[in-house]
Amino acid sequence: MAQQAEFGPRSQRPGHSTIYSEAPNFAQDAAADTGGLAVAYDPAPWGPTALDEILLPADDKLKYVTPKWIEFHSLTQGFSSPPAPSISPRTAFLLRTYETGIGPWMDVFDCSLSYQQGLLQLVPQSPLLLNSTCALAARQLSLITDPHTWTPVAEHHYGESLSMLRSTLETATMNAEHALVATILLSSYELLAFPGLNYHRHFRGAKSFVEALEAYKSPNRMTRASFWIYARHEVGQALNLERSPMQNPTRWPKQDLLQAENIGEDVYCNDALRLCAEVIHLIFGSEPTRRGKKWVNDWSCLHEEWDSWIRNAPKIFFGQEYIDQDSRRRYWFPRSSFASALCFYHVSQVFLLTNRPKTVQKVAEQTSGLNLEQQIEQHAQTVIDIALSDMPDGVQVVMFQPVFHAAKHVHDVTRRAEAITLLADIQRRTGFHTEVKVGILKALPGLP
């Protein structure tokens, strides 16, 4: 097998952030706060589909909620405040861990930092959000530090969150914004805790909530941020299972990038996410033998939309290419989040080109000067090279599925080996599950 890749300055640093070194100080508190559950604890007392059962069906569980009601409640929620949650040394530590750990992941495509600053400002008002945030932070700690200490803590806060969410959804005076944010946090918890088909069932509950609230067109900051995180989950899970997203992405907001002025990179990033979702919907949502004229027209429209996106995105966001000390192509980005968006662009091109209608192949090859295989290879290599360019943890987590699919299509054995090393390193550093995909890539022919 090719020699493992080095990752520049990141390879020189300790395995985990220094904040995690404080974790053992809370071992006794963890046992005390969970009633001794650190010693003997059922790891999943709520069952494998707890969140799914709480949130489905939408017509029943969300019968009190309408989009207009959310706007009204956001203006009037001060008249009926829930009891302030109690902060302990352990929960303070977990909130800080979230702020510096998974929090930035959540806001990769959000310049307003809704799930860092906005969420943490809501925590003092909401025991539900406190427990949901602590559950997610503790779950990550259980995966990258001491599972004996942090698994029971994570499960404790998770169980409290589920109980509170169930009670919230059965109350006519519920705060729908808080309930949706908690749902997104718990879905993220389950992505770490139960990757695969169990998570897919859980996520149906989040889909039900998002649709019932029409979150995709909400003027509310946290609701809108929650929708785009949900959309990112949709794309990740669709790529994971190689199937169409559960929600038709043609319903998602379509940004008018030509008319907008002074918009941040997050708008372009979310539009790239939408376009990638539509490509996945087109490619994995149909059988090749059933692709007629409408499919070909949809393919051409998406190809043109991506061309427009790449032409009109501000050049200041694009990375600067350089060659590292080992003569490998790497990139520096003034906004690392845009690197993720470019990975969605390039992997979408891989999907479109590998399914390109015969009627457009000759024209495209004459325009680019490359044959079909060379174009696919070029896009796949670029995804891997961007991801290997010393990116923040949250950005690399978002890039995970594009890197996996690019590595499946790349013929360069060295790059595929580098991609495998990177994906394994992502799980080691962040706790985000990549092991199954690493195994699939290792089993592909071509690696020594």
Protein Blocks (a to p, Z undefined) as FASTA:
>chain_A
ZZdddehjmlmpcfbdfklmmmmmmmmmmmmmnnopmmpccfblnojklmmmmmpcfklm
mmmbcfklmmmmmmmmmmmccddddddfklmmmmmmmmmmmmmmmmmmomkommmmmmmm
mmmmomklmmmmmmmmmmmmmmmmcmklmmmmmmmmmmmmmmmmmmmmmpfkbcfklmmm
mmmmmmmmmmmmmgcjklmmmmmmmmmmmmmnommlccbfklmmmmmmmmmmmmmmmmmn
opadfbdfklpccddfklpghiafklmmmmmmmmmmmmmmmmmmpcfklccfklmmmmmm
mmmmmmmmmmmpcfklpccddddfkopacdddfblklmmmmmmmmmmmmmmmmmgcfklm
mmmmmmnopafklmmmmmmmmmmmmmmnopafklmmmmmmmmmmmmmmpmblklmmmmmm
mmmmmmmmnopafklmmmmmmmpghiZZ
